[in-house]
């Protein structure tokens, strides 16, 4: 359990600044995550707009790294 959320947030930001990924690496991660999502059939019964939202969320997370 996290006792000091602000301290953890500062730590995470420092780690992200230290470990930036190249654009190529980000694309590889995005493709791997998308392949995982499709293999788990998470997007199977969703509309195209909902699928786009999921892909956008994945991309947003990766771009923060």
ChimeraX attribute file (.defattr): number of C-alpha atoms within 10 A of each C-alpha:
attribute: neighborCount
match mode: 1-to-1
recipient: residues
	/A:1	4
	/A:2	7
	/A:3	7
	/A:4	8
	/A:5	10
	/A:6	10
	/A:7	10
	/A:8	12
	/A:9	11
	/A:10	11
	/A:11	11
	/A:12	12
	/A:13	13
	/A:14	11
	/A:15	12
	/A:16	13
	/A:17	11
	/A:18	10
	/A:19	10
	/A:20	13
	/A:21	16
	/A:22	9
	/A:23	11
	/A:24	9
	/A:25	12
	/A:26	18
	/A:27	15
	/A:28	11
	/A:29	16
	/A:30	19
	/A:31	15
	/A:32	12
	/A:33	16
	/A:34	17
	/A:35	12
	/A:36	12
	/A:37	15
	/A:38	12
	/A:39	11
	/A:40	10
	/A:41	11
	/A:42	12
	/A:43	17
	/A:44	11
	/A:45	9
	/A:46	11
	/A:47	9
	/A:48	10
	/A:49	8
	/A:50	12
	/A:51	15
	/A:52	13
	/A:53	11
	/A:54	16
	/A:55	16
	/A:56	12
	/A:57	12
	/A:58	16
	/A:59	18
	/A:60	12
	/A:61	11
	/A:62	17
	/A:63	14
	/A:64	12
	/A:65	15
